[in-house]
Amino acid sequence: MRVACLSGGVGGAKLACGLQDVLAPGELTVIGNVGDDVEVLGLHVAPDLDSVLYALAGLNDEERGWGRAGETWRALEAARHWGGEGWFMLGDLDLGLHLVRTQALRTGDPLSAVTARLAEAAGLATLVLPATDDPLRTSVVTPGGTFPFQEWFVARRHEDEVDAMVFAGADAARPAPGVLEAIRDADALVVAPSNPYTSIHPILAVDGLRETVVARRERTVAVSPLVGGRAVKGPLDRMLMRMSGGTSPAHVARCYEGLIGALVIDRADAPAESDVPLVVTDTLMTDRDAGRRLAEVVLEAVA
């Protein structure tokens, strides 16, 4: 069974692991958000792609929820000592990947090719693709101004309320090689439990990608990132309340209007009504086994 998964960071990475565990090697393609990418100390950092890569390879820090297991921070401490920016947490192990990626990008390699080599080095059969090789950056419009995503999310601790999202470069961005084919050829298309506004909508903003997903609507299932109307992590519940008027499954489904054939929700959010069929299960992925069970339910929804 060929499966394509649209994914942001931590929540998406957990479901990607579950899907990888229940599928045969090579059957899963993860299409990752690059709107969060940022340059830090001259290095190209791709947080969502890296979260997926680390999780699939078993290298992620499950307790902290992001970054590498066994991480240390001596290089960042030294950079701060010498007057460098230290607001974005780059660990020593993490720096190795960023150095390799940045060097390759500067020699002219596209992000998709670099990501493929990193996945191969991690021993993965799963294909990890950036949504686009072209520059695409998310900004957040707030009452206090418009901020680059990472500045709002990390430096400002996502405390500002959000009025709108801007995806700079989306008009010119083209899908990375293999992205549209992965969606068209998939037996099932899964939208991971990532923040729709900050993680999934930037993917869909890439030219031609939304239309390709729409054409596969009946084979597309999304997983709600809310449990009991609250975000498991991050500001999504606040964003939904302000931008959509509520945090019910119906409000989540409207973020994917015309794109999905079903929405998987947590038992804590049932009973509920929505314009798309709802599948009720336990969606909180407390460990890898829970991610595997959720993946099985998701795939059954499009069987």
C-alpha positions as CSV (number, residue, x, y, z in Angstrom):
1,M,0.0,0.0,0.0
2,R,1.5,3.3,-1.1
3,V,1.0,6.2,1.3
4,A,1.9,9.8,1.1
5,C,1.8,11.9,4.3
6,L,1.8,15.7,4.5
7,S,3.6,16.5,7.7
8,G,4.8,19.4,9.9
9,G,7.0,18.9,13.0
10,V,6.5,16.8,16.1
11,G,3.0,15.5,15.8
12,G,3.5,14.8,12.1
13,A,6.8,13.0,12.8
14,K,5.1,10.7,15.4
15,L,2.4,9.7,13.0
16,A,5.0,9.2,10.2
17,C,6.8,6.8,12.5
18,G,3.5,4.9,13.1
19,L,2.9,4.7,9.4
20,Q,6.5,3.5,8.7
21,D,6.0,0.8,11.3
22,V,2.8,-0.7,9.8
23,L,3.8,-0.3,6.1
24,A,6.3,-2.3,4.1
25,P,9.7,-0.7,3.6
26,G,9.5,2.0,0.8
27,E,5.7,2.3,0.8
28,L,5.7,5.6,2.7
29,T,6.6,9.1,1.4
30,V,6.6,12.0,3.8
31,I,6.1,15.5,2.3
32,G,7.4,18.0,4.7
33,N,6.8,21.7,5.4
34,V,9.7,24.1,4.6
35,G,7.9,27.3,5.6
36,D,9.5,27.1,9.0
37,D,13.1,26.9,7.6
38,V,15.4,29.5,9.0
39,E,19.0,30.6,8.7
40,V,20.8,30.6,12.1
41,L,24.5,31.5,12.4
42,G,24.8,31.1,8.7
43,L,23.3,27.6,8.7
44,H,20.2,26.4,6.9
45,V,17.9,24.8,9.5
46,A,14.9,22.9,8.4
47,P,13.1,22.1,11.7
48,D,10.1,20.1,10.3
49,L,12.1,18.0,7.9
50,D,14.6,17.3,10.7
51,S,11.9,16.3,13.2
52,V,10.6,13.8,10.7
53,L,14.1,12.5,9.8
54,Y,15.2,12.1,13.4
55,A,11.9,10.4,14.4
56,L,11.9,8.0,11.5
57,A,15.6,7.1,12.3
58,G,15.0,6.7,16.0
59,L,17.3,9.6,16.8
60,N,14.8,12.0,18.3
61,D,14.5,13.1,21.9
62,E,11.1,11.7,22.8
63,E,11.1,13.2,26.3
64,R,11.8,16.8,25.2
65,G,9.7,16.4,22.1
66,W,12.2,17.9,19.6
67,G,15.8,17.6,18.6
68,R,18.3,14.8,19.0
69,A,18.5,12.4,21.9
70,G,21.6,12.8,24.0
71,E,22.0,16.3,22.8
72,T,24.5,18.8,24.3
73,W,24.8,22.6,23.7
74,R,28.4,23.6,24.1
75,A,28.8,25.0,20.6
76,L,25.8,27.3,21.1
77,E,27.1,28.4,24.5
78,A,30.4,29.3,22.9
79,A,28.6,31.2,20.1
80,R,26.8,33.2,22.7
81,H,30.0,33.9,24.5
82,W,31.5,35.4,21.3
83,G,28.4,37.5,20.7
84,G,26.5,35.3,18.4
85,E,22.8,34.8,18.3
86,G,21.6,32.2,20.7
87,W,17.8,32.4,20.7
88,F,17.4,29.3,18.4
89,M,18.5,26.2,20.2
90,L,21.0,24.4,18.0
91,G,22.5,21.4,19.7
92,D,25.9,20.0,19.0
93,L,24.6,16.8,17.3
94,D,22.1,18.8,15.4
95,L,24.8,21.2,14.1
96,G,26.4,18.3,12.2
97,L,23.4,17.8,10.0
98,H,23.0,21.6,9.4
99,L,26.6,21.9,8.4
100,V,26.3,19.1,5.8
101,R,23.0,20.5,4.5
102,T,24.3,24.1,4.2
103,Q,27.5,23.1,2.5
104,A,25.5,21.1,-0.1
105,L,23.0,23.8,-0.7
106,R,25.8,26.3,-1.2
107,T,27.3,24.1,-3.9
108,G,24.0,24.2,-5.8
109,D,22.4,21.0,-4.7
110,P,18.5,21.3,-4.3
111,L,17.0,20.7,-0.9
112,S,15.3,17.6,-2.1
113,A,18.5,15.9,-3.2
114,V,20.2,16.9,0.1
115,T,17.3,15.5,2.1
116,A,17.4,12.3,0.2
117,R,21.1,11.8,1.0
118,L,20.4,12.6,4.7
119,A,17.6,10.0,4.8
120,E,19.9,7.4,3.1
121,A,22.6,8.2,5.6
122,A,20.1,7.5,8.3
123,G,19.3,4.1,6.8
124,L,15.7,5.0,5.9
125,A,13.7,3.2,3.2
126,T,11.0,5.9,3.7
127,L,11.2,8.7,1.2
128,V,11.3,12.2,2.8
129,L,10.6,15.1,0.4
130,P,10.5,18.8,1.0
131,A,7.3,20.3,-0.4
132,T,9.5,22.5,-2.6
133,D,13.1,23.2,-3.4
134,D,12.3,26.9,-3.9
135,P,12.4,29.6,-1.1
136,L,9.1,29.6,0.8
137,R,8.9,31.3,4.2
138,T,6.0,31.6,6.6
139,S,5.3,34.9,8.4
140,V,2.7,35.4,11.1
141,V,0.5,38.5,11.2
142,T,-0.3,39.6,14.7
143,P,-1.8,42.8,16.3
144,G,1.8,43.8,17.2
145,G,3.2,43.3,13.7
146,T,4.2,40.7,11.2
147,F,7.0,38.3,12.2
148,P,9.0,35.5,10.6
149,F,7.6,32.2,11.8
150,Q,10.6,31.2,14.0
151,E,10.9,34.7,15.6
152,W,7.2,34.5,16.6
153,F,7.3,30.8,17.6
154,V,10.6,30.6,19.4
155,A,11.9,34.1,20.2
156,R,8.5,35.5,21.1
157,R,7.2,32.1,22.5
158,H,4.1,32.3,20.2
159,E,2.5,34.6,22.8
160,D,1.1,37.0,20.1
161,E,-2.4,36.3,18.9
162,V,-2.5,35.5,15.2
163,D,-4.7,37.2,12.6
164,A,-3.3,35.7,9.4
165,M,-0.5,33.8,7.8
166,V,1.7,34.8,4.9
167,F,3.7,32.4,2.8
168,A,6.3,34.4,1.0
169,G,7.5,32.9,-2.2
170,A,4.6,30.5,-2.6
171,D,3.5,32.1,-5.9
172,A,6.8,31.2,-7.5
173,A,7.4,27.9,-5.6
174,R,7.2,24.7,-7.6
175,P,6.7,21.2,-6.1
176,A,10.0,19.4,-5.4
177,P,10.7,16.4,-7.7
178,G,8.5,13.5,-6.8
179,V,6.0,15.4,-4.7
180,L,3.1,15.5,-7.1
181,E,3.8,11.9,-8.2
182,A,3.7,10.7,-4.6
183,I,0.3,12.2,-4.1
184,R,-1.1,11.0,-7.4
185,D,0.1,7.5,-7.0
186,A,-0.7,7.0,-3.4
187,D,-3.4,4.5,-2.3
188,A,-3.9,6.8,0.7
189,L,-3.1,10.4,1.4
190,V,-2.7,11.2,5.1
191,V,-2.7,14.7,6.6
192,A,-0.7,14.4,9.8
193,P,-1.9,16.0,13.1
194,S,0.2,19.1,12.6
195,N,-1.0,22.7,12.9
196,P,-3.0,23.3,9.8
197,Y,-2.2,27.0,9.7
198,T,1.6,26.9,10.3
199,S,2.5,23.4,9.0
200,I,0.1,22.1,6.4
201,H,-1.2,25.2,4.6
202,P,2.4,26.2,3.6
203,I,2.7,22.8,1.9
204,L,-0.6,23.4,0.1
205,A,0.4,26.9,-0.9
206,V,3.0,25.4,-3.3
207,D,1.9,25.8,-6.9
208,G,-0.3,22.8,-8.1
209,L,-0.2,21.0,-4.8
210,R,-3.6,21.9,-3.5
211,E,-5.2,21.0,-6.8
212,T,-3.5,17.6,-6.7
213,V,-4.7,16.9,-3.2
214,V,-8.3,18.0,-4.1
215,A,-8.2,15.4,-7.0
216,R,-7.5,12.7,-4.3
217,R,-10.0,13.9,-1.8
218,E,-11.8,10.6,-1.5
219,R,-8.5,8.9,-0.6
220,T,-7.4,11.6,1.8
221,V,-7.8,11.4,5.6
222,A,-6.6,14.0,8.1
223,V,-5.9,13.5,11.8
224,S,-7.0,16.2,14.1
225,P,-4.2,17.7,16.2
226,L,-6.6,18.5,19.1
227,V,-7.6,16.4,22.1
228,G,-10.6,17.6,24.0
229,G,-10.6,20.8,22.0
230,R,-7.0,21.6,23.2
231,A,-3.7,21.5,21.4
232,V,-1.4,18.7,22.5
233,K,1.4,21.2,22.1
234,G,1.7,24.7,20.7
235,P,-0.8,27.5,20.1
236,L,-3.3,25.8,17.6
237,D,-6.3,26.0,19.9
238,R,-5.8,29.7,20.4
239,M,-5.3,30.2,16.7
240,L,-8.4,28.2,15.8
241,M,-10.6,30.1,18.3
242,R,-9.4,33.5,17.0
243,M,-9.3,32.6,13.3
244,S,-12.1,30.1,12.9
245,G,-14.4,30.7,15.9
246,G,-14.0,27.4,17.8
247,T,-12.0,24.2,18.4
248,S,-14.5,21.5,17.5
249,P,-13.9,18.8,14.9
250,A,-16.0,20.9,12.5
251,H,-13.6,23.8,12.9
252,V,-10.6,21.6,12.3
253,A,-12.3,20.1,9.2
254,R,-12.9,23.5,7.8
255,C,-9.2,24.1,7.7
256,Y,-9.2,21.3,5.0
257,E,-12.4,22.3,3.3
258,G,-12.6,20.4,-0.1
259,L,-9.4,18.5,0.6
260,I,-10.3,15.5,2.8
261,G,-12.7,12.6,2.7
262,A,-12.6,11.9,6.5
263,L,-11.2,13.3,9.7
264,V,-9.9,11.2,12.6
265,I,-10.7,12.7,16.0
266,D,-9.9,11.8,19.6
267,R,-12.5,10.2,21.8
268,A,-12.4,13.3,24.0
269,D,-13.9,15.3,21.1
270,A,-16.8,12.9,20.4
271,P,-19.7,13.0,19.8
272,A,-19.4,15.7,17.2
273,E,-20.8,16.9,13.9
274,S,-18.8,17.8,10.8
275,D,-19.2,18.3,7.1
276,V,-16.9,15.3,6.6
277,P,-17.2,11.8,8.1
278,L,-15.5,11.5,11.5
279,V,-13.5,8.5,12.7
280,V,-13.2,8.3,16.5
281,T,-10.2,6.7,18.2
282,D,-7.4,7.5,20.6
283,T,-5.2,10.0,18.8
284,L,-2.7,10.9,21.6
285,M,0.6,9.3,20.6
286,T,2.2,8.7,24.0
287,D,4.7,6.2,22.6
288,R,5.6,4.4,19.4
289,D,3.0,1.7,19.9
290,A,0.3,4.4,20.2
291,G,1.5,5.9,17.0
292,R,1.3,2.5,15.3
293,R,-2.2,1.9,16.5
294,L,-3.3,5.3,15.2
295,A,-1.7,4.7,11.9
296,E,-3.7,1.4,11.5
297,V,-6.9,3.3,12.2
298,V,-6.0,6.0,9.7
299,L,-5.3,3.5,7.0
300,E,-8.5,1.6,7.7
301,A,-10.4,4.8,7.1
302,V,-9.4,4.8,3.5
303,A,-9.3,1.0,3.0
